[in-house]
Amino acid sequence: MNKILKFFIVSAITTSFIACDNNYIDPITEVESGNDAAAPLITITSPSGNVIIPFTDTTTDFNFQYKVVDDIEIANVDVFLDGVKLSSTNSFLDYRIFDNSFKKNLGLGSHTFMVNATDLAGKTSTKSVTFNIDNKYTALYSGEKMFVPFVSGNVYTNLLTGQNPTVIGTPSTVSDGKSGAAYKGNTNSYLSFPLSGLYSSTGISFTFWYKVNAAPDRSGIITINDNTDDTDTNRFQGLRLFREGNVTSQTIKLNVGTGSGQSWNDGGSISVPASGSTWVHLGVTVSATESKIYFNGVLIRTATYTSPFDFSTSTTMTIGSGAPSFSYWNHNSDLSLIDELRVYNKALSEVEVKATMK
């Protein structure tokens, strides 16, 4: 190494030591912790309220989340569930903040989760949350009288009443629904629910997610049957929601009986992409004076009538077909997918229809 290079290396090292000695780099200094003025602060983020699990389940793996913060130092954190101590922690990676979570399998009923924290000065805080785990669904929307989520395993229960439909033929549930499983129609197959309690004099509404299968080229979707004689084409009672079209476009239409006549709502068209249909949210409202059809929360068409709808001779509601009283004109079973079906005993507003898309 030549003399000139050695000179530069020694000069650089010397300059570095001088810089440190002149405090160009801040030294590490100890900071006094101060007085312990406050007890630990406890935050429980989960549970935050009651928990609803699928009606087919009786237990669930629940995730608890909580956080303890102290102004000086945490000494100990105890966790209790229903009066039983689950854990006690006295060693912390961050001695001022303890952010923790864990899972526990819980059954139905009331549960109390409690966190007790102590700091080095002996100050103690306690926080608890009491919550309930239930597998019974409660209505989310005004007027909601039926909710069928189409649980896997060919389960078609109305969660609000616990009632199961009469199953005709061999429909099924498939896993690729909008939210979990979904109803899948089959030839000569449909569900039949009693109509009682599903509507009032002010109206009826339906909301559901729909993934159309364009074959066959037409079918019934929801039918409030005016009678059980499919040879009688009198549509002065009941209601018929159906589709017609081809492999690229299907038009959703509605026919409502008004006692001495009928009203047609020509609805609108759903495209059928070459790669397969996409999910569309359908909303149908029927009041004493008009019917409305919504696609994805957007009003597509309104039909007005002078006489109120008439369901006086109707006793059942069919899901997935025009049968047993509207399968003429080939409005037979629908092979499409249906998910999150809700029925309301009133005519929903546009705002209310949009709210059900969650």
GUDREN-400429 format. One record per atom (N, C-alpha, C, CB): residue in three letters; x, y, z. Coordinates in steps of 0.05 Angstrom, whole numbers, plus 5000, padded with zeros to 4 digits. Atoms other than C-alpha are relative to their C-alpha. Glycine has a CB too. Layout:
ALAXYZ ...
END
This chain:
MET501849765000 MET500050005000 MET501850255000 MET498050005025 ASN498349775001 ASN503150664981 ASN499550205022 ASN499750144973 LYS500249814977 LYS504351225030 LYS497650194998 LYS502650165002 ILE502249815003 ILE499151685001 ILE497349875008 ILE499850094971 LEU502550144992 LEU493551155009 LEU499849965030 LEU499849734985 LYS500050034971 LYS495651005080 LYS499350265015 LYS502849905010 PHE500649734987 PHE495351745097 PHE497050055000 PHE501550224985 PHE502949945001 PHE488151805073 PHE498449825018 PHE499049964971 ILE501450184982 ILE485851185112 ILE500250095029 ILE501049714997 VAL499649914972 VAL488951425177 VAL498650265005 VAL503050035006 SER501449744996 SER486152125167 SER497049965003 SER500550184976 ALA502950054998 ALA479051845157 ALA499249895027 ALA499149814978 ILE500650114974 ILE479251425220 ILE500350205022 ILE501949765006 THR499649794980 THR482052005260 THR497750205001 THR502650154995 THR502349815003 THR476552465234 THR497549895013 THR499550084971 SER502450134989 SER471251955254 SER500050015030 SER499849714991 PHE499849994971 PHE473751915326 PHE499550295011 PHE502749905010 ILE500449734991 ILE473952675331 ILE497150084999 ILE501750194983 ALA502849935003 ALA466852735305 ALA498449895023 ALA498949894974 CYS501450124977 CYS464352255359 CYS500650155025 CYS500749715004 ASP499249864976 ASP468352625412 ASP498750275002 ASP503050025002 ASN501349735001 ASN465153285390 ASN497049985000 ASN501050154976 ASN502950034997 ASN458152995399 ASN498550044973 ASN498950195021 TYR501449985026 TYR456552995324 TYR497849784999 TYR501949974976 ILE502050214997 ILE452852335341 ILE498950015028 ILE501349724994 ASP501249974973 ASP447852385398 ASP500549755017 ASP497050054997 PRO499550234982 PRO449751945457 PRO497349895011 PRO501850075023 ILE502450124988 ILE444551465488 ILE499950085029 ILE499949694997 THR500349914972 THR442051755553 THR497549875013 THR499850315002 GLU502250134985 GLU437451445605 GLU497850215006 GLU501049885026 VAL502249834995 VAL430551755612 VAL498549905025 VAL498150024975 GLU501550074976 GLU427051755679 GLU497149924993 GLU500050235021 SER502750095007 SER420551365677 SER497850175012 SER499649725010 GLY502049824989 GLY416951875720 GLY498249855020 GLY498350124979 ASN501850114981 ASN411351755769 ASN497849834987 ASN498750225017 ASP502250175010 ASP406151205758 ASP497450135008 ASP500249705012 ALA502349834993 ALA400051645754 ALA497349864995 ALA500150254984 ALA502650115008 ALA394751195723 ALA500149705000 ALA499250104972 ALA500350295002 ALA392150485726 ALA500049914971 ALA497449915014 PRO500050095028 PRO392650055664 PRO497350054986 PRO500649704999 LEU502349965017 LEU387850205607 LEU499549744984 LEU500350254981 ILE500750255014 ILE384149585580 ILE498050064978 ILE498949805021 THR501949985022 THR380749555512 THR499449724989 THR501250184977 ILE500950255011 ILE376648955489 ILE498750054973 ILE498149855020 THR501149965027 THR375448955414 THR498349774990 THR502250054980 SER501650245007 SER372548255408 SER499849825025 SER501249854976 PRO502649945013 PRO367248085429 PRO499250295003 PRO497949825013 SER501149734999 SER363748735413 SER497050005002 SER500950154975 GLY502950024998 GLY356648475418 GLY499249714997 GLY498650174979 ASN501050275003 ASN352247865410 ASN500949874974 ASN496950005002 VAL499050155023 VAL354247325361 VAL497949814990 VAL502649855008 ILE501850195012 ILE349846955312 ILE501649814983 ILE497850154982 ILE498650215015 ILE352446295284 ILE497949854983 ILE501649815018 PRO502050155016 PRO349245845231 PRO498249835017 PRO501549834979 PHE502050144984 PHE342845525256 PHE500649705002 PHE497350054989 THR499350284999 THR345844845241 THR502249945020 THR500849904972 ASP497850044982 ASP351544955290 ASP499150055029 ASP502350194993 THR500549964972 THR351544915366 THR502550115015 THR499149755014 THR497549894989 THR358845135378 THR501450164978 THR501949785011 THR498549855019 THR363645615346 THR502850065011 THR498650274992 ASP497349914991 ASP371145785349 ASP500050304999 ASP502249884981 PHE500249714998 PHE370946495374 PHE502750135005 PHE498050085022 ASN497549864998 ASN376746985368 ASN499850245020 ASN501050104973 PHE500049794980 PHE377947425430 PHE502450194994 PHE500249895029 GLN497949815005 GLN382048065422 GLN499950225022 GLN499850134972 TYR499949794979 TYR384248555477 TYR502850135001 TYR499349875028 LYS497649844998 LYS389549075493 LYS500250135027 LYS500250214977 VAL499449874975 VAL392749325557 VAL502350204997 VAL500749795023 VAL498049795003 VAL396649985560 VAL500450135028 VAL499250214979 ASP499449864975 ASP400150285621 ASP502050224996 ASP501149805021 ASP498249775003 ASP403750945630 ASP502949945008 ASP499050245015 ILE497350064992 ILE409850625663 ILE500749714993 ILE500350045030 GLU499350285005 GLU409949865664 GLU497849815010 GLU502649925012 ILE501950204992 ILE405049285664 ILE501349785016 ILE498649884974 ALA498950214983 ALA406248775718 ALA498749734995 ALA499750075030 ASN501450265003 ASN400848245706 ASN497350044986 ASN499649875027 VAL502650005014 VAL394848095661 VAL498749735003 VAL500350084970 ASP501650244997 ASP389547575679 ASP497650014982 ASP499249955029 VAL502350025017 VAL384147335631 VAL498149795010 VAL500949944971 PHE502050184989 PHE377647015653 PHE497749974979 PHE498850115027 LEU502450055017 LEU371846695614 LEU498049855017 LEU500749844975 ASP502150124983 ASP365446555652 ASP501049935027 ASP498849754986 GLY499150044973 GLY369046625718 GLY502449825003 GLY497949905017 VAL497750195000 VAL374646135700 VAL502550144989 VAL499449744985 LYS497649875010 LYS381746405694 LYS501249834977 LYS502150035023 LEU498950145023 LEU384446225625 LEU503150044998 LEU498750104975 SER497249955002 SER391346545630 SER500950225019 SER500850084971 SER498849794984 SER396046975672 SER502750064988 SER500249915031 THR497649925014 THR401647365639 THR501550215016 THR499450104972 ASN498549804985 ASN407347725675 ASN502750074987 ASN500649905028 SER497649945015 SER412747765622 SER499150124973 SER501849754996 PHE501049865023 PHE411848265565 PHE502350104982 PHE498250245008 LEU498049905019 LEU415848425502 LEU500250305001 LEU499449904972 ASP500349714996 ASP413449145507 ASP498750045027 ASP498350134976 TYR501049994972 TYR412749295581 TYR497850215005 TYR502450055018 ARG502249814997 ARG407749855569 ARG497549934984 ARG501050284991 ILE502250085018 ILE403349535515 ILE499849704997 ILE500250144973 PHE500450295004 PHE400448835514 PHE497549974982 PHE499649855027 ASP502250035020 ASP396248695451 ASP499849704994 ASP500650174974 ASN500250295001 ASN393647985450 ASN497449904989 ASN500549885027 SER502550125010 SER388547515418 SER500349705004 SER499550074971 PHE499950294998 PHE386646785425 PHE497249894992 PHE500749905028 LYS502550135008 LYS381246295401 LYS499149805022 LYS500349864974 LYS501250184981 LYS376445895444 LYS497449894988 LYS499550145028 ASN502550115010 ASN370945415425 ASN497850045021 ASN500349694994 LEU502249934982 LEU364345655455 LEU497449884991 LEU499850305003 GLY502650105006 GLY357345385459 GLY497950225001 GLY499249785020 LEU502149815000 LEU350645725455 LEU499550115028 LEU497449884989 GLY500749894975 GLY348346195510 GLY501650255007 GLY500449805022 SER498749764990 SER351046775552 SER502849945010 SER498450135022 HIS497250034991 HIS358546865564 HIS501050275009 HIS501849884976 THR498849764990 THR362647375602 THR503049984998 THR499250065030 PHE497149995004 PHE369747555582 PHE501150235016 PHE500750034969 MET499049794982 MET373947935633 MET503150014999 MET499149955029 VAL497249964999 VAL380948225633 VAL500750175025 VAL501050154974 ASN499149864976 ASN384548435697 ASN502950064997 ASN499549835026 ALA497249925004 ALA391048835693 ALA501050155024 ALA500250174974 THR498749864977 THR395949075747 THR502750114991 THR500449805024 ASP497449895007 ASP401849545740 ASP502049975023 ASP499750304992 LEU497950044980 LEU408449575779 LEU499450145026 LEU502650094990 ALA500849854975 ALA405450075829 ALA497749875014 ALA499450294993 GLY502250134987 GLY399849595845 GLY497250094992 GLY500350025029 LYS502649905009 LYS394449975809 LYS498749794982 LYS500250274985 THR501450225013 THR389149505781 THR497650114984 THR499149795020 SER502449935016 SER383949565725 SER498749734992 SER500850174975 THR501550245009 THR378449075705 THR497950094979 THR498649865024 LYS502149955020 LYS374049065643 LYS498849744991 LYS501250164976 SER501350255009 SER368948555622 SER497850064979 SER498749855024 VAL502149985020 VAL364048435565 VAL498349745002 VAL501250034971 THR501950235000 THR357847985569 THR498749994973 THR498050025023 PHE501250035026 PHE355347715503 PHE498649744998 PHE502250034978 ASN501650255003 ASN350647185477 ASN500649884972 ASN497050075002 ILE499650155025 ILE351846655424 ILE497449854994 ILE502449805001 ASP502650125008 ASP345546435387 ASP500149914972 ASP497750205004 ASN500250105028 ASN344046035325 ASN497250064988 ASN500649714999 LYS502649925011 LYS337146345315 LYS500350284988 LYS497950005023 TYR499949755015 TYR336746885263 TYR497850195008 TYR499949954969 THR502149794995 THR333047535278 THR500050194976 THR500650155027 ALA500349835024 ALA330347995224 ALA501950245000 ALA497150094998 LEU498249775003 LEU335248515199 LEU498650244988 LEU502349924982 TYR501249795015 TYR330348925158 TYR497050035007 TYR500349964970 SER502949954995 SER323449245168 SER498249834983 SER499450304997 GLY501950165015 GLY317848775148 GLY501049734991 GLY499250154976 GLU498850265008 GLU322548175138 GLU498549775014 GLU503049995006 LYS501550234989 LYS318447535146 LYS501249734992 LYS497250024991 MET498750245008 MET322747025110 MET502850054992 MET498549874976 PHE497249995008 PHE330146915103 PHE501049724995 PHE501850155020 VAL498950265006 VAL332846305067 VAL502750034988 VAL498049854979 PRO497349965010 PRO340446315060 PRO501049764983 PRO501950045023 PHE499350235015 PHE340545625027 PHE502749885010 PHE500150064970 VAL497650124988 VAL345545285073 VAL500749744985 VAL499549945030 SER499150245014 SER349644715043 SER498749755013 SER503149985001 GLY501350254991 GLY346844015049 GLY497150004993 GLY500449975029 ASN502849995008 ASN340344185014 ASN498150085022 ASN499149724989 VAL501649894979 VAL337644585072 VAL498750264990 VAL501750055026 TYR501549785012 TYR332145075053 TYR498350145022 TYR498249914977 THR501649904978 THR329645305122 THR499750305000 THR501349915027 ASN500549724994 ASN326345975134 ASN501050065028 ASN497050084997 LEU498749974974 LEU330846205191 LEU498350165020 LEU502750144997 LEU501649844982 LEU325646685219 LEU497849835014 LEU498750234984 THR502250174989 THR320446135231 THR500949725006 THR497749994982 GLY499150284997 GLY324545495229 GLY498549814982 GLY499749915028 GLN501750175018 GLN319745245175 GLN501549914976 GLN497550164992 ASN498850115025 ASN322044795119 ASN497849984979 ASN501249725006 PRO502050015022 PRO318644795051 PRO499449714992 PRO501050154976 THR500450255014 THR315544225014 THR501950004976 THR497049974991 VAL498050025022 VAL320943994965 VAL498949824979 VAL502749895011 ILE500950155023 ILE318643774897 ILE502349944981 ILE497750164985 GLY497850075018 GLY323443394852 GLY502749995015 GLY500250194978 THR497350034989 THR330943434864 THR501750264997 THR501549774987 PRO498349775000 PRO333444144873 PRO502449945018 PRO498550265010 SER497750054983 SER340044224910 SER501250275009 SER502149834986 THR498349764994 THR344944714942 THR502849944990 THR499950065031 VAL497350025010 VAL351744844912 VAL501850205015 VAL500250054970 SER498249844983 SER357945154944 SER500750274989 SER502549845004 ASP499149755012 ASP359245714895 ASP497750215000 ASP501049964972 GLY502049794997 GLY353746184921 GLY501150285002 GLY498249945023 LYS499249724995 LYS353946934929 LYS501250025028 LYS497750194996 SER499150004973 SER354946815003 SER499849725011 SER498450205018 GLY500050284992 GLY356846095018 GLY498549834979 GLY498649975027 ALA501550175018 ALA351945594989 ALA497750154986 ALA498949755015 ALA502349885014 ALA346245744940 ALA498249784990 ALA501150184977 TYR502050185012 TYR339945424913 TYR500649964970 TYR497150105004 LYS499750065029 LYS340745074846 LYS497649844991 LYS502749844995 GLY502450135010 GLY334544894807 GLY500749754983 GLY498450194984 ASN499850245017 ASN333344244770 ASN497449964985 ASN500849755018 THR502450065016 THR328343984719 THR497849895018 THR500749814977 ASN502450094984 ASN321343884749 ASN500550025030 ASN499449714992 SER499449974971 SER323844144816 SER499550285009 SER503049925005 TYR500449744988 TYR322044714862 TYR499449975030 TYR497750164986 LEU500749994972 LEU320544924934 LEU497350135003 LEU502250155017 SER502649894995 SER313645074961 SER499750075030 SER497849814991 PHE500449904972 PHE312545505024 PHE497150095003 PHE502050245006 PRO502649884995 PRO305945695056 PRO500250304997 PRO499049925029 LEU500049715004 LEU304046405038 LEU499250165025 LEU498150074977 SER501049864977 SER300846575104 SER502250155016 SER498649805019 GLY498149834985 GLY304347145141 GLY502150144984 GLY501349835021 LEU497949885016 LEU308747345083 LEU499350264987 LEU500949804979 TYR500949755012 TYR304647935059 TYR497950145017 TYR499049964971 SER502149854987 SER299948475084 SER498450154980 SER501250205022 SER501649845019 SER294748935053 SER501650224987 SER497650115014 THR498449795012 THR300249435040 THR502049904980 THR501550155022 GLY498350105021 GLY304348964998 GLY501749765008 GLY501850214991 ILE498050224997 ILE309848444991 ILE502450074984 ILE498849724991 SER497549955015 SER317148474969 SER501849765001 SER501550255011 PHE498050215001 PHE322647994949 PHE502750134994 PHE499349794979 THR497349935008 THR330148094948 THR501749755001 THR501350225019 PHE498350245001 PHE335347574929 PHE502250054979 PHE498449754993 TRP497950005020 TRP341747464890 TRP499449784980 TRP502849955013 TYR500950185022 TYR340747124823 TYR502249984979 TYR497450114987 LYS498150055021 LYS345546794775 LYS498649834979 LYS502649855011 VAL501850135019 VAL341646624713 VAL501449784984 VAL498950214981 ASN499350215019 ASN342245984674 ASN498150034976 ASN499949715013 ALA501749935023 ALA339646164605 ALA498749754986 ALA501550154980 ALA501350245011 ALA337645434590 ALA498449875023 ALA502149804988 PRO501649945024 PRO331945324585 PRO499750304996 PRO497249875002 ASP500149725007 ASP330445984551 ASP497950165015 ASP499550034970 ARG502049874984 ARG324746144599 ARG499349835024 ARG497450074984 SER500750154976 SER322445944669 SER498650185020 SER502449875013 GLY501149854977 GLY318646154731 GLY502250035021 GLY497549865012 ILE498049954979 ILE322746454788 ILE498649995027 ILE501450274996 ILE501750014976 ILE317646604843 ILE497150024992 ILE500850245020 THR502950015007 THR310246444838 THR498349995025 THR499449774982 ILE502150024980 ILE304646604886 ILE497649894986 ILE499350285014 ASN501950155016 ASN299746094861 ASN497250085005 ASN500349705005 ASP502849924997 ASP292646314847 ASP498249755002 ASP499250174976 ASN501450254997 ASN290445584844 ASN502049774993 ASN497549994981 THR498250225006 THR293344894830 THR499349874974 THR499849795022 ASP500850105026 ASP290244794762 ASP501750144978 ASP497050034995 ASP498249875020 ASP295644924709 ASP498750044973 ASP502549834997 THR501449965026 THR290544894653 THR498450265000 THR498249764994 ASP501649754997 ASP287045524680 ASP501950234997 ASP498650015028 THR498249775006 THR290446134650 THR499050265011 THR500550024970 ASN501049764987 ASN286546624692 ASN502150105020 ASN497249955014 ARG497949894982 ARG291847074724 ARG499050245016 ARG502450084983 PHE501249774985 PHE287047534762 PHE500749995029 PHE497050004996 GLN499050024972 GLN289847284829 GLN502949914999 GLN498249805016 GLY497250104998 GLY296847134853 GLY502050184987 GLY500249734989 LEU497749855010 LEU303547354827 LEU501949814986 LEU501550165023 ARG498250165016 ARG308547104776 ARG502550164992 ARG498649884975 LEU497549895008 LEU315847304772 LEU501549804982 LEU501850085025 PHE499050205019 PHE319146984711 PHE502150134982 PHE497849874984 ARG498049895019 ARG324447054657 ARG499549874973 ARG502949935009 GLU500250095027 GLU324546984582 GLU502350124984 GLU497250084987 GLY497849895016 GLY330047064530 GLY501549794984 GLY501950155017 ASN498350185015 ASN335946704498 ASN502649975014 ASN500450114971 VAL497450064987 VAL343146504511 VAL501750245006 VAL501549804983 THR498449754995 THR345647224511 THR498650205018 THR500750134974 SER501549804985 SER340047604546 SER497449875011 SER499350254983 GLN502450104987 GLN334447434595 GLN498550245012 GLN500649795022 THR501649784990 THR328747914611 THR498449905025 THR498150114978 ILE501450064976 ILE325947904682 ILE497350154999 ILE501650085026 LYS502749885002 LYS318348034682 LYS498349925024 LYS498749924974 LEU501850054977 LEU312648054733 LEU497150034991 LEU500750195023 ASN502949985005 ASN305247924728 ASN498649995027 ASN499049774981 VAL501549984974 VAL300548124786 VAL497049994995 VAL500950265016 GLY502950015002 GLY293347924793 GLY498750225017 GLY498949735009 THR501349784986 THR288648504813 THR497049955004 THR500450264985 GLY502850064995 GLY282148134825 GLY498349984975 GLY498850205018 SER501650005025 SER278348334763 SER501850034975 SER498050235001 GLY498249965022 GLY284548404720 GLY502849925007 GLY500050284990 GLN497250064995 GLN292148354717 GLN501750234990 GLN500749734985 SER498149795007 SER298148794712 SER502749884991 SER500550205024 TRP497550105010 TRP304448664671 TRP502250215005 TRP499849944970 ASN497649834998 ASN311248954690 ASN502249864983 ASN500950025031 ASP498250125019 ASP315948834632 ASP503050015008 ASP499750144974 GLY497450024988 GLY322048924676 GLY502350094983 GLY500549735008 GLY497749935016 GLY328848924643 GLY501749754995 GLY501750215015 SER498550235009 SER334248484614 SER502749975016 SER500750024970 ILE497450074988 ILE340248134646 ILE501749874978 ILE499649815025 SER498350125020 SER346047984600 SER501149735010 SER502350194992 VAL498850274993 VAL348847274598 VAL502749994986 VAL498149774990 PRO497350005012 PRO356347334586 PRO500849724989 PRO502150095020 ALA499250255012 ALA359646804543 ALA501449825020 ALA501850054976 SER498550154980 SER363946594602 SER498349905023 SER502350165010 GLY501850084979 GLY357846484646 GLY498850245014 GLY501549835021 SER501449784988 SER352946914683 SER501350105025 SER497149925006 THR499149884975 THR354647384740 THR497750045019 THR501550274995 TRP502049964980 TRP350847504804 TRP498750274997 TRP501149965028 VAL501649755001 VAL345348034801 VAL498150015024 VAL498450024973 HIS501949974978 HIS341448294860 HIS497350094989 HIS501050205022 LEU502749945009 LEU333948284845 LEU498350095023 LEU498749764986 GLY501949904981 GLY328948694883 GLY497350034986 GLY500950275012 VAL502749985011 VAL321448634870 VAL498150105022 VAL499049734988 THR501949904980 THR316249054907 THR497250034988 THR501050285010 VAL502749995009 VAL308749014902 VAL498350155022 VAL498849724995 SER501749854981 SER304149534935 SER497149984990 SER500950305002 ALA502850005008 ALA296649664929 ALA499650144973 ALA498350135021 THR500449845024 THR297850124869 THR502149954978 THR500050285007 GLU497950025020 GLU304349924834 GLU502049775007 GLU501550264997 SER497950194996 SER309849414824 SER502650124989 SER499449724987 LYS497449905009 LYS317349554816 LYS502049784999 LYS501050235019 ILE497850195002 ILE323349154793 ILE502650155001 ILE499749844973 TYR497349884997 TYR330449324814 TYR502249804992 TYR500450105029 PHE497650155005 PHE337149074788 PHE502350145015 PHE500649974969 ASN497849894985 ASN342949174836 ASN499350275013 ASN502550034982 GLY500949774986 GLY338949694874 GLY499150234983 GLY502250105017 VAL500849795018 VAL337250094812 VAL497249934989 VAL502050034976 LEU502750045010 LEU329850174793 LEU500049974970 LEU498150235008 ILE500150055029 ILE328749864724 ILE497450074988 ILE500749704995 ARG502749945012 ARG321249924713 ARG497950005022 ARG499449794978 THR502349984982 THR314850114749 THR497449954983 THR499850275014 ALA502650055012 ALA307849854731 ALA497850085020 ALA499749704990 THR502149914982 THR301650184760 THR497449854993 THR499650304998 TYR502750125004 TYR294549904769 TYR498050135019 TYR500149695006 THR502149854985 THR287950174795 THR498749835022 THR497950104981 SER501150184979 SER285649554834 SER502349875015 SER498249794987 PRO497850124984 PRO289949274891 PRO500549714991 PRO499350015030 PHE499350285005 PHE293548614883 PHE498149825015 PHE503049945008 ASP501950194988 ASP289248004900 ASP501349735003 ASP497449984982 PHE498950264993 PHE292047394935 PHE497949835014 PHE502650025017 SER502250124985 SER285247174962 SER499749704996 SER497450134995 THR500250285005 THR285546494929 THR502749865001 THR498749954973 SER497250114999 SER293046384940 SER500749895027 SER502050224991 THR499350124974 THR295745934994 THR503049925001 THR498449755005 THR497250095000 THR302845764972 THR501750194983 THR500349724989 MET498049855015 MET309146094945 MET502149814990 MET501350235017 THR498150185012 THR313645724897 THR502750144995 THR498949884974 ILE497449895006 ILE321145844892 ILE501349824979 ILE501850015026 GLY498550145021 GLY324645634828 GLY498349884978 GLY501549795013 SER501750105021 SER318745494782 SER497550164997 SER499449705005 GLY502749895003 GLY312145734753 GLY497949815011 GLY499550074971 ALA501950204991 ALA308845094778 ALA499050075028 ALA501449725001 PRO501650185016 PRO303844884797 PRO497950144983 PRO498649815018 SER502249875015 SER299445424765 SER501050184978 SER498350155019 PHE499049825021 PHE304045804717 PHE502349874984 PHE500950265013 SER497950125016 SER308245294681 SER499249984970 SER500649725010 TYR500749975028 TYR304245404617 TYR501850214987 TYR497050074997 TRP498249835016 TRP307945794563 TRP502949925006 TRP499550305006 ASN497350114993 ASN313945364586 ASN501450155022 ASN501750004975 HIS498849874977 HIS315045754650 HIS500349785022 HIS498350245011 ASN499650234982 ASN317545114683 ASN502250065020 ASN500849754984 SER498049974979 SER323145004733 SER502450164990 SER501049725010 ASP497749835006 ASP328945494735 ASP502549855009 ASP499750285014 LEU497550144994 LEU335845184732 LEU502250205010 LEU501149854976 SER498249794992 SER339045834756 SER500749975030 SER498850284996 LEU499250004972 LEU342445974824 LEU498650235014 LEU503050035003 ILE501349794983 ILE338746364879 ILE501349995027 ILE496949945002 ASP498749994973 ASP341946604944 ASP498850235016 ASP503050044997 GLU500849794981 GLU340047015005 GLU497150104995 GLU501950244999 LEU502749925006 LEU332547014991 LEU498650115025 LEU498449764989 ARG501549884979 ARG328447485034 ARG497250094990 ARG501550255013 VAL502749925007 VAL320947625034 VAL499050195022 VAL498049764997 TYR500949794981 TYR317748245067 TYR497050044996 TYR501650274994 ASN502949975001 ASN310448385084 ASN499350294995 ASN498749915026 LYS500549725008 LYS310749085054 LYS501550064974 LYS500850205022 ALA498549915024 ALA313049454992 ALA502450165009 ALA498250164981 LEU497649864991 LEU320249655005 LEU500550254983 LEU502549814997 SER499249765015 SER322750344985 SER502649944986 SER500350245020 GLU497450035014 GLU328750434939 GLU502349995020 GLU500450224980 VAL497850004980 VAL333150594999 VAL500149735014 VAL499650235020 GLU500150254986 GLU330849965034 GLU501049774982 GLU497249945010 VAL499050215019 VAL332149534972 VAL503150014999 VAL498950044972 LYS497149975002 LYS339249804967 LYS501349895026 LYS500850294996 ALA498950094975 ALA340449655041 ALA500349705002 ALA498350105023 THR499950294998 THR339048915031 THR502249884983 THR497349894991 MET497850105017 MET344948854983 MET502549945015 MET500550194977 LYS497650034984 LYS349948825040 LYS500849705001 LYS499650105029 
END
